[in-house]
Amino acid sequence: MLGSMNEMKPTQGVMIHVQDDVKRFIGKDIDSPIINMYQKAFNDIAWNVEKMSRLEEIVLQQRCMKEDLNIKLSFLREYVYARCPFYRRDKATKDIRVIVSRIDLIYPNRIPSLDELSNDEEFMTRAKYKLIIAMRDEFVETSAKYWNEYD
């Protein structure tokens, strides 16, 4: 639960969409002298804005990994998936998903409900472990890309 109204979600950034917002703000109004001044002013800072947005992605990923993971389970075909909030700028969804297990391997001779699995400490530990590994791998890749481009 978020504390105050001003607190941001762990997947919500500030700089991440600035370039898209500027393009949308300018729109089709490219013949205006004031818009041309605005575009030039933005072009002067665009590299730093992009650098900040890439740093922001790293910060958001760190925050997601530090949060108490809000794990949601789902069935898809013969598998149980787990997901939790996680930011990746190139993905539309603000979560990360992993396969935890094939359904038939969890309990012999029966299919558990999602509630039953959510209350199964051993199963949830496995789900959390797989999510943390997936988040860590994404974080390492995101960090490496940043340092290769901006250091």
C-alpha positions in Angstrom: 0.0 0.0 0.0 1.4 3.4 -0.9 2.0 5.9 1.9 1.0 9.3 0.6 -0.7 10.6 -2.4 2.6 12.0 -3.7 4.4 8.7 -3.5 5.1 7.1 -6.9 4.6 3.5 -7.8 7.8 1.5 -8.0 7.3 1.2 -11.8 6.6 4.9 -12.4 9.3 7.2 -13.8 9.6 10.9 -14.5 12.1 11.2 -17.4 11.3 7.9 -19.2 8.6 9.3 -21.6 9.9 12.9 -22.0 11.0 12.5 -25.6 7.7 10.9 -26.6 5.8 13.6 -24.7 7.8 16.4 -26.4 7.0 14.9 -29.8 3.3 14.6 -28.9 3.3 18.2 -27.6 4.8 19.6 -30.8 2.5 17.4 -32.9 1.9 18.8 -36.3 2.7 22.4 -35.2 6.2 22.4 -36.9 5.8 25.6 -38.9 5.5 27.8 -35.8 8.7 29.9 -34.9 8.0 29.4 -31.2 7.7 25.6 -31.6 11.0 25.7 -33.6 12.6 27.5 -30.6 11.1 24.9 -28.3 12.4 22.0 -30.4 15.9 23.5 -30.5 15.9 24.0 -26.7 14.8 20.4 -26.2 17.4 19.1 -28.7 20.1 20.9 -26.7 19.2 18.8 -23.6 17.9 15.6 -25.3 21.1 13.6 -24.7 21.0 14.3 -20.9 17.3 13.6 -20.7 17.9 10.2 -22.4 20.8 9.5 -20.0 18.6 10.4 -17.0 15.8 8.2 -18.4 18.2 5.2 -18.7 19.4 5.8 -15.1 15.8 6.0 -14.0 15.1 2.6 -15.5 17.9 1.2 -13.4 16.6 2.9 -10.3 13.0 1.6 -11.0 14.3 -1.9 -11.4 16.2 -1.7 -8.1 13.1 -0.5 -6.3 11.0 -3.3 -7.7 13.6 -5.8 -6.4 13.5 -4.2 -2.9 9.8 -4.1 -2.7 7.9 -6.8 -0.9 7.1 -8.8 -4.0 3.4 -8.6 -4.8 3.3 -12.0 -6.5 0.3 -13.0 -8.6 -0.2 -16.5 -9.8 -2.0 -17.7 -13.0 -2.5 -20.9 -14.9 -1.7 -21.0 -18.6 -2.1 -24.3 -20.4 -0.3 -26.9 -18.2 1.9 -24.3 -16.3 1.7 -22.1 -13.2 3.1 -18.6 -13.8 4.1 -16.1 -11.3 4.4 -12.3 -11.9 5.2 -9.2 -9.9 5.7 -5.5 -10.7 8.9 -4.8 -12.6 9.9 -2.0 -15.0 11.4 -2.5 -18.4 11.2 0.4 -20.8 10.8 -1.8 -23.9 7.9 -3.8 -22.5 4.2 -2.6 -22.4 3.5 -4.5 -19.2 5.0 -3.3 -16.0 5.7 -6.7 -14.6 7.9 -9.7 -15.0 6.6 -13.2 -15.5 8.2 -16.6 -14.9 7.0 -20.2 -15.2 7.1 -21.7 -11.7 6.1 -25.3 -12.5 4.0 -27.6 -14.6 0.7 -28.1 -12.8 1.0 -31.9 -12.8 4.3 -31.8 -10.9 3.1 -29.8 -7.9 0.8 -32.2 -6.2 0.4 -35.8 -7.3 -3.0 -36.8 -8.7 -4.8 -33.4 -8.3 -4.9 -29.9 -9.6 -4.5 -27.2 -6.9 -6.3 -23.9 -6.9 -4.5 -20.6 -7.2 -5.5 -19.8 -3.6 -4.0 -23.1 -2.4 -0.8 -22.4 -4.2 -0.7 -18.9 -2.8 -0.9 -20.3 0.7 1.8 -23.0 0.0 4.9 -21.6 1.5 7.3 -23.9 -0.3 5.7 -23.2 -3.7 5.7 -19.4 -3.1 9.4 -19.6 -2.1 10.1 -21.2 -5.4 8.0 -18.6 -7.3 9.8 -15.7 -5.4 13.2 -17.2 -6.2 12.5 -17.6 -9.9 11.1 -14.0 -10.0 14.2 -12.6 -8.2 16.5 -14.4 -10.6 14.6 -13.1 -13.6 14.7 -9.6 -12.2 18.4 -9.8 -11.4 19.2 -10.9 -14.9 17.2 -8.0 -16.4 18.8 -5.6 -14.0 22.3 -6.7 -14.9 21.5 -6.4 -18.7 20.0 -3.0 -18.2 22.9 -1.8 -16.2 25.5 -3.1 -18.7 23.7 -1.4 -21.5 23.8 1.9 -19.6 27.5 1.7 -18.7 28.4 0.7 -22.3 26.6 3.8 -23.7 27.1 6.5 -21.1 30.4 5.8 -19.3 
